[in-house]
Amino acid sequence: MFGGKGGLGKTTFSAAAAYYLAKQGKKVLVFSVDPQASLSDIFKKDIFGKGPTEIMPNLYAQEIDADHRVREYQQEIRQKILDMYGMDKIPEEIESYIQAAAAEPAMEESAIFDEVVDIVVKGGYDYYIYDLVPLGHALYYLSMASVYDAWIGKITGLRQQMREYDQVAATIRRDKELDEDAILNELLYIKDRINKSSSILTDKEKTAFFFVLTPEEMIINDTLKAAELFAKFDVPLSGYIVNRVLPEELKGQNIPEYLKHRLDMQDHYLKVIDEVFKGQIHAWVPEMERDVTGLEMIEKLSTTMFG
């Protein structure tokens, strides 16, 4: 996983890491939940909402379409109601509730989280590169596993208690007991999926989280705060990548005063980074001469990152 504030290079590093691993013969899926569709821009290929799309041999990319996932959610809910209760059609009042629930702000996050669970649990790839949304949203997504797990645990406990009361009641009907089992099984299924995905995302043997930062004071401070928060969710912090480092050879050249001041400022904050994140920097990546888009530039960045 690559994370950090918006616009620092998370997506370009995700693409470069995926490219490198694919070139080593590994089957790789790089995927993003960011609705701005950055992977499409980087790979110069429209992949938004189209599922895993082959970019080159061994390398696949996917951008999640949250709206499409919400519509799938709605249809799944309708079908489960029909199956569980033996209805021929969804009652109007329930349909209006399904429509209203889809408009709730949390529904999009839930849909995206569910899609990520699908991707991680399904398997089929040697490596998954998760291009996270900016820090605040990333924390929300990563915390959802523990929040959902606790919520499902409580609901499942209540459902089991209800079954016990029903079994004691003299008026219990056999068909109702089957309905209760179906609901309980659905809750247990959701809980199992969440636990599987959560265990993978927090497994230090399987997962590595890299922060992306640049040599600027606010970025350094924000990254420090974020690292503390991420640690609370057991995210396996594996180190930092410093991006957009101006080349040293500029110093001996006749350059504008503005650029001299930028280099002096950079020198100061590179020393700060070295002290604050000592021994945890995996790469110092120079400012590229042009946008990292297309496989040629992705390969160049990949070579810089991995040597």
C-alpha positions as protocol buffer text, in pm:
chain_id: "A"
residue {
  index: 1
  type: MET
  ca { x: 0 y: 0 z: 0 }
}
residue {
  index: 2
  type: PHE
  ca { x: 118 y: 352 z: -82 }
}
residue {
  index: 3
  type: GLY
  ca { x: -27 y: 640 z: 120 }
}
residue {
  index: 4
  type: GLY
  ca { x: 25 y: 1007 z: 195 }
}
residue {
  index: 5
  type: LYS
  ca { x: -125 y: 1348 z: 133 }
}
residue {
  index: 6
  type: GLY
  ca { x: -288 y: 1413 z: -203 }
}
residue {
  index: 7
  type: GLY
  ca { x: -66 y: 1500 z: -500 }
}
residue {
  index: 8
  type: LEU
  ca { x: 265 y: 1367 z: -364 }
}
residue {
  index: 9
  type: GLY
  ca { x: 305 y: 1072 z: -600 }
}
residue {
  index: 10
  type: LYS
  ca { x: 121 y: 776 z: -444 }
}
residue {
  index: 11
  type: THR
  ca { x: -32 y: 671 z: -775 }
}
residue {
  index: 12
  type: THR
  ca { x: 289 y: 704 z: -974 }
}
residue {
  index: 13
  type: PHE
  ca { x: 477 y: 493 z: -717 }
}
residue {
  index: 14
  type: SER
  ca { x: 197 y: 237 z: -718 }
}
residue {
  index: 15
  type: ALA
  ca { x: 222 y: 211 z: -1097 }
}
residue {
  index: 16
  type: ALA
  ca { x: 605 y: 193 z: -1087 }
}
residue {
  index: 17
  type: ALA
  ca { x: 609 y: -77 z: -818 }
}
residue {
  index: 18
  type: ALA
  ca { x: 352 y: -279 z: -1013 }
}
residue {
  index: 19
  type: TYR
  ca { x: 559 y: -240 z: -1331 }
}
residue {
  index: 20
  type: TYR
  ca { x: 877 y: -354 z: -1155 }
}
residue {
  index: 21
  type: LEU
  ca { x: 714 y: -664 z: -1003 }
}
residue {
  index: 22
  type: ALA
  ca { x: 548 y: -756 z: -1333 }
}
residue {
  index: 23
  type: LYS
  ca { x: 888 y: -736 z: -1503 }
}
residue {
  index: 24
  type: GLN
  ca { x: 1018 y: -984 z: -1240 }
}
residue {
  index: 25
  type: GLY
  ca { x: 759 y: -1233 z: -1364 }
}
residue {
  index: 26
  type: LYS
  ca { x: 503 y: -1174 z: -1087 }
}
residue {
  index: 27
  type: LYS
  ca { x: 133 y: -1143 z: -1163 }
}
residue {
  index: 28
  type: VAL
  ca { x: 33 y: -804 z: -1022 }
}
residue {
  index: 29
  type: LEU
  ca { x: -291 y: -612 z: -972 }
}
residue {
  index: 30
  type: VAL
  ca { x: -260 y: -240 z: -898 }
}
residue {
  index: 31
  type: PHE
  ca { x: -593 y: -92 z: -792 }
}
residue {
  index: 32
  type: SER
  ca { x: -734 y: 239 z: -677 }
}
residue {
  index: 33
  type: VAL
  ca { x: -1047 y: 351 z: -495 }
}
residue {
  index: 34
  type: ASP
  ca { x: -987 y: 717 z: -577 }
}
residue {
  index: 35
  type: PRO
  ca { x: -1278 y: 845 z: -792 }
}
residue {
  index: 36
  type: GLN
  ca { x: -1044 y: 1084 z: -977 }
}
residue {
  index: 37
  type: ALA
  ca { x: -927 y: 790 z: -1192 }
}
residue {
  index: 38
  type: SER
  ca { x: -551 y: 862 z: -1176 }
}
residue {
  index: 39
  type: LEU
  ca { x: -444 y: 515 z: -1289 }
}
residue {
  index: 40
  type: SER
  ca { x: -627 y: 570 z: -1618 }
}
residue {
  index: 41
  type: ASP
  ca { x: -420 y: 886 z: -1672 }
}
residue {
  index: 42
  type: ILE
  ca { x: -90 y: 723 z: -1578 }
}
residue {
  index: 43
  type: PHE
  ca { x: -136 y: 413 z: -1794 }
}
residue {
  index: 44
  type: LYS
  ca { x: -302 y: 618 z: -2071 }
}
residue {
  index: 45
  type: LYS
  ca { x: -584 y: 367 z: -2082 }
}
residue {
  index: 46
  type: ASP
  ca { x: -948 y: 402 z: -1976 }
}
residue {
  index: 47
  type: ILE
  ca { x: -987 y: 139 z: -1704 }
}
residue {
  index: 48
  type: PHE
  ca { x: -1244 y: 310 z: -1477 }
}
residue {
  index: 49
  type: GLY
  ca { x: -1514 y: 67 z: -1364 }
}
residue {
  index: 50
  type: LYS
  ca { x: -1402 y: -204 z: -1608 }
}
residue {
  index: 51
  type: GLY
  ca { x: -1261 y: -452 z: -1358 }
}
residue {
  index: 52
  type: PRO
  ca { x: -903 y: -583 z: -1379 }
}
residue {
  index: 53
  type: THR
  ca { x: -761 y: -463 z: -1714 }
}
residue {
  index: 54
  type: GLU
  ca { x: -439 y: -597 z: -1865 }
}
residue {
  index: 55
  type: ILE
  ca { x: -182 y: -319 z: -1916 }
}
residue {
  index: 56
  type: MET
  ca { x: 106 y: -545 z: -2024 }
}
residue {
  index: 57
  type: PRO
  ca { x: 207 y: -908 z: -1955 }
}
residue {
  index: 58
  type: ASN
  ca { x: 162 y: -983 z: -1580 }
}
residue {
  index: 59
  type: LEU
  ca { x: 36 y: -630 z: -1501 }
}
residue {
  index: 60
  type: TYR
  ca { x: -333 y: -557 z: -1443 }
}
residue {
  index: 61
  type: ALA
  ca { x: -493 y: -236 z: -1321 }
}
residue {
  index: 62
  type: GLN
  ca { x: -837 y: -162 z: -1176 }
}
residue {
  index: 63
  type: GLU
  ca { x: -1027 y: 151 z: -1074 }
}
residue {
  index: 64
  type: ILE
  ca { x: -1336 y: 96 z: -864 }
}
residue {
  index: 65
  type: ASP
  ca { x: -1662 y: 258 z: -976 }
}
residue {
  index: 66
  type: ALA
  ca { x: -1841 y: 321 z: -645 }
}
residue {
  index: 67
  type: ASP
  ca { x: -2172 y: 421 z: -808 }
}
residue {
  index: 68
  type: HIS
  ca { x: -2185 y: 94 z: -1000 }
}
residue {
  index: 69
  type: ARG
  ca { x: -2105 y: -97 z: -680 }
}
residue {
  index: 70
  type: VAL
  ca { x: -2389 y: 82 z: -496 }
}
residue {
  index: 71
  type: ARG
  ca { x: -2633 y: -22 z: -770 }
}
residue {
  index: 72
  type: GLU
  ca { x: -2510 y: -381 z: -737 }
}
residue {
  index: 73
  type: TYR
  ca { x: -2565 y: -353 z: -361 }
}
residue {
  index: 74
  type: GLN
  ca { x: -2923 y: -246 z: -415 }
}
residue {
  index: 75
  type: GLN
  ca { x: -2992 y: -541 z: -643 }
}
residue {
  index: 76
  type: GLU
  ca { x: -2829 y: -784 z: -399 }
}
residue {
  index: 77
  type: ILE
  ca { x: -3049 y: -650 z: -117 }
}
residue {
  index: 78
  type: ARG
  ca { x: -3363 y: -686 z: -331 }
}
residue {
  index: 79
  type: GLN
  ca { x: -3275 y: -1043 z: -425 }
}
residue {
  index: 80
  type: LYS
  ca { x: -3199 y: -1144 z: -66 }
}
residue {
  index: 81
  type: ILE
  ca { x: -3533 y: -1003 z: 52 }
}
residue {
  index: 82
  type: LEU
  ca { x: -3714 y: -1195 z: -222 }
}
residue {
  index: 83
  type: ASP
  ca { x: -3528 y: -1518 z: -142 }
}
residue {
  index: 84
  type: MET
  ca { x: -3551 y: -1497 z: 237 }
}
residue {
  index: 85
  type: TYR
  ca { x: -3917 y: -1406 z: 257 }
}
residue {
  index: 86
  type: GLY
  ca { x: -4051 y: -1581 z: -51 }
}
residue {
  index: 87
  type: MET
  ca { x: -4188 y: -1262 z: -207 }
}
residue {
  index: 88
  type: ASP
  ca { x: -4268 y: -1219 z: -575 }
}
residue {
  index: 89
  type: LYS
  ca { x: -4187 y: -846 z: -574 }
}
residue {
  index: 90
  type: ILE
  ca { x: -4037 y: -590 z: -340 }
}
residue {
  index: 91
  type: PRO
  ca { x: -4303 y: -393 z: -147 }
}
residue {
  index: 92
  type: GLU
  ca { x: -4310 y: -25 z: -237 }
}
residue {
  index: 93
  type: GLU
  ca { x: -4216 y: 97 z: 112 }
}
residue {
  index: 94
  type: ILE
  ca { x: -3910 y: -131 z: 117 }
}
residue {
  index: 95
  type: GLU
  ca { x: -3805 y: -23 z: -233 }
}
residue {
  index: 96
  type: SER
  ca { x: -3822 y: 343 z: -129 }
}
residue {
  index: 97
  type: TYR
  ca { x: -3602 y: 262 z: 171 }
}
residue {
  index: 98
  type: ILE
  ca { x: -3347 y: 84 z: -53 }
}
residue {
  index: 99
  type: GLN
  ca { x: -3337 y: 388 z: -283 }
}
residue {
  index: 100
  type: ALA
  ca { x: -3297 y: 630 z: 9 }
}
residue {
  index: 101
  type: ALA
  ca { x: -3022 y: 423 z: 174 }
}
residue {
  index: 102
  type: ALA
  ca { x: -2818 y: 431 z: -148 }
}
residue {
  index: 103
  type: ALA
  ca { x: -2805 y: 813 z: -127 }
}
residue {
  index: 104
  type: GLU
  ca { x: -2648 y: 812 z: 222 }
}
residue {
  index: 105
  type: PRO
  ca { x: -2285 y: 938 z: 224 }
}
residue {
  index: 106
  type: ALA
  ca { x: -2164 y: 626 z: 407 }
}
residue {
  index: 107
  type: MET
  ca { x: -2304 y: 398 z: 136 }
}
residue {
  index: 108
  type: GLU
  ca { x: -2032 y: 491 z: -114 }
}
residue {
  index: 109
  type: GLU
  ca { x: -1756 y: 424 z: 141 }
}
residue {
  index: 110
  type: SER
  ca { x: -1920 y: 92 z: 232 }
}
residue {
  index: 111
  type: ALA
  ca { x: -1947 y: -6 z: -135 }
}
residue {
  index: 112
  type: ILE
  ca { x: -1580 y: 76 z: -198 }
}
residue {
  index: 113
  type: PHE
  ca { x: -1471 y: -109 z: 115 }
}
residue {
  index: 114
  type: ASP
  ca { x: -1675 y: -412 z: 9 }
}
residue {
  index: 115
  type: GLU
  ca { x: -1512 y: -408 z: -335 }
}
residue {
  index: 116
  type: VAL
  ca { x: -1166 y: -395 z: -175 }
}
residue {
  index: 117
  type: VAL
  ca { x: -1261 y: -694 z: 40 }
}
residue {
  index: 118
  type: ASP
  ca { x: -1369 y: -876 z: -278 }
}
residue {
  index: 119
  type: ILE
  ca { x: -1038 y: -801 z: -449 }
}
residue {
  index: 120
  type: VAL
  ca { x: -823 y: -905 z: -153 }
}
residue {
  index: 121
  type: VAL
  ca { x: -1018 y: -1219 z: -57 }
}
residue {
  index: 122
  type: LYS
  ca { x: -1069 y: -1348 z: -413 }
}
residue {
  index: 123
  type: GLY
  ca { x: -698 y: -1408 z: -483 }
}
residue {
  index: 124
  type: GLY
  ca { x: -545 y: -1482 z: -822 }
}
residue {
  index: 125
  type: TYR
  ca { x: -243 y: -1249 z: -810 }
}
residue {
  index: 126
  type: ASP
  ca { x: 106 y: -1271 z: -659 }
}
residue {
  index: 127
  type: TYR
  ca { x: 104 y: -904 z: -555 }
}
residue {
  index: 128
  type: TYR
  ca { x: -162 y: -642 z: -493 }
}
residue {
  index: 129
  type: ILE
  ca { x: -61 y: -276 z: -506 }
}
residue {
  index: 130
  type: TYR
  ca { x: -321 y: -65 z: -324 }
}
residue {
  index: 131
  type: ASP
  ca { x: -312 y: 302 z: -432 }
}
residue {
  index: 132
  type: LEU
  ca { x: -485 y: 458 z: -132 }
}
residue {
  index: 133
  type: VAL
  ca { x: -691 y: 776 z: -132 }
}
residue {
  index: 134
  type: PRO
  ca { x: -542 y: 1079 z: 58 }
}
residue {
  index: 135
  type: LEU
  ca { x: -459 y: 1032 z: 427 }
}
residue {
  index: 136
  type: GLY
  ca { x: -789 y: 1125 z: 595 }
}
residue {
  index: 137
  type: HIS
  ca { x: -995 y: 899 z: 373 }
}
residue {
  index: 138
  type: ALA
  ca { x: -734 y: 624 z: 389 }
}
residue {
  index: 139
  type: LEU
  ca { x: -760 y: 615 z: 769 }
}
residue {
  index: 140
  type: TYR
  ca { x: -1137 y: 592 z: 738 }
}
residue {
  index: 141
  type: TYR
  ca { x: -1117 y: 294 z: 501 }
}
residue {
  index: 142
  type: LEU
  ca { x: -856 y: 113 z: 708 }
}
residue {
  index: 143
  type: SER
  ca { x: -1056 y: 167 z: 1027 }
}
residue {
  index: 144
  type: MET
  ca { x: -1375 y: 35 z: 869 }
}
residue {
  index: 145
  type: ALA
  ca { x: -1260 y: -326 z: 909 }
}
residue {
  index: 146
  type: SER
  ca { x: -1248 y: -299 z: 1289 }
}
residue {
  index: 147
  type: VAL
  ca { x: -1567 y: -87 z: 1302 }
}
residue {
  index: 148
  type: TYR
  ca { x: -1760 y: -329 z: 1081 }
}
residue {
  index: 149
  type: ASP
  ca { x: -1628 y: -628 z: 1272 }
}
residue {
  index: 150
  type: ALA
  ca { x: -1749 y: -486 z: 1605 }
}
residue {
  index: 151
  type: TRP
  ca { x: -2088 y: -389 z: 1460 }
}
residue {
  index: 152
  type: ILE
  ca { x: -2147 y: -725 z: 1290 }
}
residue {
  index: 153
  type: GLY
  ca { x: -2039 y: -898 z: 1612 }
}
residue {
  index: 154
  type: LYS
  ca { x: -2309 y: -716 z: 1811 }
}
residue {
  index: 155
  type: ILE
  ca { x: -2579 y: -776 z: 1549 }
}
residue {
  index: 156
  type: THR
  ca { x: -2487 y: -1144 z: 1525 }
}
residue {
  index: 157
  type: GLY
  ca { x: -2505 y: -1177 z: 1904 }
}
residue {
  index: 158
  type: LEU
  ca { x: -2852 y: -1018 z: 1906 }
}
residue {
  index: 159
  type: ARG
  ca { x: -2966 y: -1244 z: 1622 }
}
residue {
  index: 160
  type: GLN
  ca { x: -2851 y: -1554 z: 1811 }
}
residue {
  index: 161
  type: GLN
  ca { x: -3036 y: -1436 z: 2123 }
}
residue {
  index: 162
  type: MET
  ca { x: -3353 y: -1385 z: 1917 }
}
residue {
  index: 163
  type: ARG
  ca { x: -3326 y: -1740 z: 1785 }
}
residue {
  index: 164
  type: GLU
  ca { x: -3299 y: -1876 z: 2139 }
}
residue {
  index: 165
  type: TYR
  ca { x: -3610 y: -1684 z: 2246 }
}
residue {
  index: 166
  type: ASP
  ca { x: -3797 y: -1806 z: 1939 }
}
residue {
  index: 167
  type: GLN
  ca { x: -3708 y: -2166 z: 2009 }
}
residue {
  index: 168
  type: VAL
  ca { x: -3847 y: -2134 z: 2362 }
}
residue {
  index: 169
  type: ALA
  ca { x: -4169 y: -1970 z: 2242 }
}
residue {
  index: 170
  type: ALA
  ca { x: -4454 y: -2222 z: 2204 }
}
residue {
  index: 171
  type: THR
  ca { x: -4587 y: -2051 z: 1890 }
}
residue {
  index: 172
  type: ILE
  ca { x: -4268 y: -2083 z: 1686 }
}
residue {
  index: 173
  type: ARG
  ca { x: -4325 y: -2162 z: 1318 }
}
residue {
  index: 174
  type: ARG
  ca { x: -4082 y: -2378 z: 1122 }
}
residue {
  index: 175
  type: ASP
  ca { x: -4060 y: -2136 z: 827 }
}
residue {
  index: 176
  type: LYS
  ca { x: -3971 y: -1847 z: 1057 }
}
residue {
  index: 177
  type: GLU
  ca { x: -3688 y: -2051 z: 1208 }
}
residue {
  index: 178
  type: LEU
  ca { x: -3546 y: -2100 z: 858 }
}
residue {
  index: 179
  type: ASP
  ca { x: -3571 y: -1725 z: 792 }
}
residue {
  index: 180
  type: GLU
  ca { x: -3378 y: -1654 z: 1113 }
}
residue {
  index: 181
  type: ASP
  ca { x: -3107 y: -1899 z: 1006 }
}
residue {
  index: 182
  type: ALA
  ca { x: -3077 y: -1731 z: 665 }
}
residue {
  index: 183
  type: ILE
  ca { x: -3030 y: -1387 z: 825 }
}
residue {
  index: 184
  type: LEU
  ca { x: -2779 y: -1521 z: 1077 }
}
residue {
  index: 185
  type: ASN
  ca { x: -2584 y: -1700 z: 804 }
}
residue {
  index: 186
  type: GLU
  ca { x: -2570 y: -1377 z: 601 }
}
residue {
  index: 187
  type: LEU
  ca { x: -2429 y: -1187 z: 900 }
}
residue {
  index: 188
  type: LEU
  ca { x: -2171 y: -1457 z: 969 }
}
residue {
  index: 189
  type: TYR
  ca { x: -2070 y: -1453 z: 600 }
}
residue {
  index: 190
  type: ILE
  ca { x: -2012 y: -1074 z: 610 }
}
residue {
  index: 191
  type: LYS
  ca { x: -1817 y: -1104 z: 936 }
}
residue {
  index: 192
  type: ASP
  ca { x: -1594 y: -1377 z: 788 }
}
residue {
  index: 193
  type: ARG
  ca { x: -1514 y: -1165 z: 478 }
}
residue {
  index: 194
  type: ILE
  ca { x: -1426 y: -864 z: 691 }
}
residue {
  index: 195
  type: ASN
  ca { x: -1201 y: -1071 z: 919 }
}
residue {
  index: 196
  type: LYS
  ca { x: -1020 y: -1225 z: 620 }
}
residue {
  index: 197
  type: SER
  ca { x: -951 y: -891 z: 453 }
}
residue {
  index: 198
  type: SER
  ca { x: -855 y: -725 z: 781 }
}
residue {
  index: 199
  type: SER
  ca { x: -613 y: -1005 z: 868 }
}
residue {
  index: 200
  type: ILE
  ca { x: -443 y: -971 z: 527 }
}
residue {
  index: 201
  type: LEU
  ca { x: -417 y: -589 z: 543 }
}
residue {
  index: 202
  type: THR
  ca { x: -260 y: -600 z: 891 }
}
residue {
  index: 203
  type: ASP
  ca { x: -36 y: -905 z: 835 }
}
residue {
  index: 204
  type: LYS
  ca { x: 328 y: -790 z: 852 }
}
residue {
  index: 205
  type: GLU
  ca { x: 435 y: -1099 z: 655 }
}
residue {
  index: 206
  type: LYS
  ca { x: 203 y: -1021 z: 365 }
}
residue {
  index: 207
  type: THR
  ca { x: 149 y: -645 z: 367 }
}
residue {
  index: 208
  type: ALA
  ca { x: 374 y: -340 z: 355 }
}
residue {
  index: 209
  type: PHE
  ca { x: 259 y: 20 z: 389 }
}
residue {
  index: 210
  type: PHE
  ca { x: 482 y: 297 z: 251 }
}
residue {
  index: 211
  type: PHE
  ca { x: 435 y: 667 z: 318 }
}
residue {
  index: 212
  type: VAL
  ca { x: 514 y: 909 z: 37 }
}
residue {
  index: 213
  type: LEU
  ca { x: 644 y: 1253 z: 137 }
}
residue {
  index: 214
  type: THR
  ca { x: 835 y: 1550 z: -3 }
}
residue {
  index: 215
  type: PRO
  ca { x: 1104 y: 1768 z: 163 }
}
residue {
  index: 216
  type: GLU
  ca { x: 866 y: 2033 z: 297 }
}
residue {
  index: 217
  type: GLU
  ca { x: 787 y: 2124 z: 657 }
}
residue {
  index: 218
  type: MET
  ca { x: 408 y: 2078 z: 649 }
}
residue {
  index: 219
  type: ILE
  ca { x: 434 y: 1748 z: 463 }
}
residue {
  index: 220
  type: ILE
  ca { x: 685 y: 1613 z: 717 }
}
residue {
  index: 221
  type: ASN
  ca { x: 464 y: 1719 z: 1012 }
}
residue {
  index: 222
  type: ASP
  ca { x: 148 y: 1575 z: 856 }
}
residue {
  index: 223
  type: THR
  ca { x: 324 y: 1248 z: 775 }
}
residue {
  index: 224
  type: LEU
  ca { x: 445 y: 1213 z: 1135 }
}
residue {
  index: 225
  type: LYS
  ca { x: 91 y: 1264 z: 1269 }
}
residue {
  index: 226
  type: ALA
  ca { x: -54 y: 1023 z: 1014 }
}
residue {
  index: 227
  type: ALA
  ca { x: 204 y: 754 z: 1097 }
}
residue {
  index: 228
  type: GLU
  ca { x: 96 y: 765 z: 1462 }
}
residue {
  index: 229
  type: LEU
  ca { x: -271 y: 729 z: 1364 }
}
residue {
  index: 230
  type: PHE
  ca { x: -204 y: 446 z: 1119 }
}
residue {
  index: 231
  type: ALA
  ca { x: -13 y: 255 z: 1386 }
}
residue {
  index: 232
  type: LYS
  ca { x: -330 y: 251 z: 1601 }
}
residue {
  index: 233
  type: PHE
  ca { x: -502 y: 44 z: 1330 }
}
residue {
  index: 234
  type: ASP
  ca { x: -214 y: -206 z: 1318 }
}
residue {
  index: 235
  type: VAL
  ca { x: -120 y: -100 z: 965 }
}
residue {
  index: 236
  type: PRO
  ca { x: 224 y: -254 z: 895 }
}
residue {
  index: 237
  type: LEU
  ca { x: 434 y: 61 z: 850 }
}
residue {
  index: 238
  type: SER
  ca { x: 733 y: -40 z: 639 }
}
residue {
  index: 239
  type: GLY
  ca { x: 902 y: 288 z: 563 }
}
residue {
  index: 240
  type: TYR
  ca { x: 902 y: 609 z: 363 }
}
residue {
  index: 241
  type: ILE
  ca { x: 974 y: 724 z: 9 }
}
residue {
  index: 242
  type: VAL
  ca { x: 1091 y: 1082 z: -48 }
}
residue {
  index: 243
  type: ASN
  ca { x: 969 y: 1221 z: -378 }
}
residue {
  index: 244
  type: ARG
  ca { x: 1054 y: 1523 z: -597 }
}
residue {
  index: 245
  type: VAL
  ca { x: 1413 y: 1573 z: -481 }
}
residue {
  index: 246
  type: LEU
  ca { x: 1581 y: 1840 z: -695 }
}
residue {
  index: 247
  type: PRO
  ca { x: 1908 y: 1705 z: -845 }
}
residue {
  index: 248
  type: GLU
  ca { x: 2235 y: 1797 z: -670 }
}
residue {
  index: 249
  type: GLU
  ca { x: 2408 y: 1887 z: -996 }
}
residue {
  index: 250
  type: LEU
  ca { x: 2196 y: 2204 z: -1020 }
}
residue {
  index: 251
  type: LYS
  ca { x: 2403 y: 2362 z: -740 }
}
residue {
  index: 252
  type: GLY
  ca { x: 2711 y: 2420 z: -950 }
}
residue {
  index: 253
  type: GLN
  ca { x: 2523 y: 2578 z: -1235 }
}
residue {
  index: 254
  type: ASN
  ca { x: 2414 y: 2934 z: -1312 }
}
residue {
  index: 255
  type: ILE
  ca { x: 2054 y: 2908 z: -1189 }
}
residue {
  index: 256
  type: PRO
  ca { x: 1793 y: 3168 z: -1082 }
}
residue {
  index: 257
  type: GLU
  ca { x: 1786 y: 3290 z: -720 }
}
residue {
  index: 258
  type: TYR
  ca { x: 1447 y: 3126 z: -673 }
}
residue {
  index: 259
  type: LEU
  ca { x: 1592 y: 2785 z: -753 }
}
residue {
  index: 260
  type: LYS
  ca { x: 1893 y: 2845 z: -525 }
}
residue {
  index: 261
  type: HIS
  ca { x: 1657 y: 2917 z: -236 }
}
residue {
  index: 262
  type: ARG
  ca { x: 1453 y: 2604 z: -318 }
}
residue {
  index: 263
  type: LEU
  ca { x: 1771 y: 2394 z: -309 }
}
residue {
  index: 264
  type: ASP
  ca { x: 1879 y: 2548 z: 25 }
}
residue {
  index: 265
  type: MET
  ca { x: 1534 y: 2479 z: 172 }
}
residue {
  index: 266
  type: GLN
  ca { x: 1543 y: 2124 z: 35 }
}
residue {
  index: 267
  type: ASP
  ca { x: 1885 y: 2058 z: 190 }
}
residue {
  index: 268
  type: HIS
  ca { x: 1750 y: 2164 z: 529 }
}
residue {
  index: 269
  type: TYR
  ca { x: 1440 y: 1944 z: 513 }
}
residue {
  index: 270
  type: LEU
  ca { x: 1627 y: 1645 z: 371 }
}
residue {
  index: 271
  type: LYS
  ca { x: 1843 y: 1659 z: 687 }
}
residue {
  index: 272
  type: VAL
  ca { x: 1526 y: 1682 z: 899 }
}
residue {
  index: 273
  type: ILE
  ca { x: 1381 y: 1379 z: 718 }
}
residue {
  index: 274
  type: ASP
  ca { x: 1704 y: 1187 z: 769 }
}
residue {
  index: 275
  type: GLU
  ca { x: 1693 y: 1258 z: 1144 }
}
residue {
  index: 276
  type: VAL
  ca { x: 1319 y: 1207 z: 1197 }
}
residue {
  index: 277
  type: PHE
  ca { x: 1285 y: 893 z: 981 }
}
residue {
  index: 278
  type: LYS
  ca { x: 1639 y: 762 z: 1028 }
}
residue {
  index: 279
  type: GLY
  ca { x: 1692 y: 419 z: 874 }
}
residue {
  index: 280
  type: GLN
  ca { x: 1337 y: 409 z: 737 }
}
residue {
  index: 281
  type: ILE
  ca { x: 1385 y: 581 z: 398 }
}
residue {
  index: 282
  type: HIS
  ca { x: 1371 y: 327 z: 116 }
}
residue {
  index: 283
  type: ALA
  ca { x: 1417 y: 564 z: -179 }
}
residue {
  index: 284
  type: TRP
  ca { x: 1499 y: 923 z: -262 }
}
residue {
  index: 285
  type: VAL
  ca { x: 1327 y: 990 z: -593 }
}
residue {
  index: 286
  type: PRO
  ca { x: 1431 y: 1291 z: -805 }
}
residue {
  index: 287
  type: GLU
  ca { x: 1193 y: 1538 z: -963 }
}
residue {
  index: 288
  type: MET
  ca { x: 1118 y: 1398 z: -1307 }
}
residue {
  index: 289
  type: GLU
  ca { x: 1167 y: 1615 z: -1615 }
}
residue {
  index: 290
  type: ARG
  ca { x: 806 y: 1551 z: -1725 }
}
residue {
  index: 291
  type: ASP
  ca { x: 483 y: 1391 z: -1610 }
}
residue {
  index: 292
  type: VAL
  ca { x: 500 y: 1020 z: -1530 }
}
residue {
  index: 293
  type: THR
  ca { x: 246 y: 889 z: -1779 }
}
residue {
  index: 294
  type: GLY
  ca { x: 283 y: 599 z: -2021 }
}
residue {
  index: 295
  type: LEU
  ca { x: 496 y: 287 z: -1980 }
}
residue {
  index: 296
  type: GLU
  ca { x: 821 y: 457 z: -2087 }
}
residue {
  index: 297
  type: MET
  ca { x: 812 y: 707 z: -1799 }
}
residue {
  index: 298
  type: ILE
  ca { x: 676 y: 445 z: -1557 }
}
residue {
  index: 299
  type: GLU
  ca { x: 977 y: 226 z: -1643 }
}
residue {
  index: 300
  type: LYS
  ca { x: 1211 y: 520 z: -1581 }
}
residue {
  index: 301
  type: LEU
  ca { x: 1056 y: 586 z: -1238 }
}
residue {
  index: 302
  type: SER
  ca { x: 1064 y: 215 z: -1160 }
}
residue {
  index: 303
  type: THR
  ca { x: 1438 y: 201 z: -1234 }
}
residue {
  index: 304
  type: THR
  ca { x: 1495 y: 502 z: -1006 }
}
residue {
  index: 305
  type: MET
  ca { x: 1294 y: 345 z: -722 }
}
residue {
  index: 306
  type: PHE
  ca { x: 1434 y: -7 z: -739 }
}
residue {
  index: 307
  type: GLY
  ca { x: 1778 y: 43 z: -897 }
}
